[in-house]
């Protein structure tokens, strides 16, 4: 998974080309101009990030492996 798989632009964060100072500046200006919206986006990003733990990731893989084993026994 890459950052574009986790971040939904304008919903839980912002995606900008790293080599585009203009794009980065534009997003910063938007954040300054709309602080309420920016806080909502930051809050969703925080909640999404709390789901990204090794334990939760391992549990998902264990569930997937269990399902695959169960299907292969049929």
N, C-alpha and C positions, 0 to 999 in steps of 0.2 A: 504494500500500500504506500502510496505517496501522498504528499500534502493535498493534492487535488482530489484524492479519494476521501479525504476527511473534512476539508473545508468547503462549505457551500457559500460562494461569494455573495456577500450582502445578507446572509442569513446567520452564520455562526463565525464569520471572519471575512477576510478579504484576500483575494488572490490578485497579485500584480506581478508583472515581469520584473525579476530582480535587477535587470540591467536597464530599467526605465525610471529614472528619477522623476520624470514628469508624471507617470502613473502613480508612483508612491506619493508624490506631493498632492496629487488630486485626491487620493483617498484620505490623506491626513486633513486636507481642507474640508472634505465632506464630514469627517468625524468632528471637527471643530464646529462646523456649521449646524450639525444635527446631533447634539450631545445625547438627547434622549434615545434616539434611534441607535446611536453608537453603544450606549449602555445596554440596550436590549440585545444587540448582536454579541457584545462581549459576554453577557450573561449566558446566552445560548452556547457560545463557544466554550465557556467554562463548564457548563453541564455536560456537553459532549466530551470534553477532555477528561472528565471524571470517570467516564466509561472506558477509557483507554488504559487499563491496567494489565499487568502480566497475568494476574489471577483470572480476570474475566476473559482474557484472550485464551488462556489455557483451557478454561471451562468450555468455551465455544469449540475448541479443537477436540476435546474429549467427547463432547456431544456429537460432533460430526463423525468421529471415528466409531463411536458406538452405533450410530445409525448405519454407517457403511458395513460394519461387521454384521449387524442384524440383517441387512438386506442380502449380504453374501451367503448367509446361512439358509436362505429360502430356496 
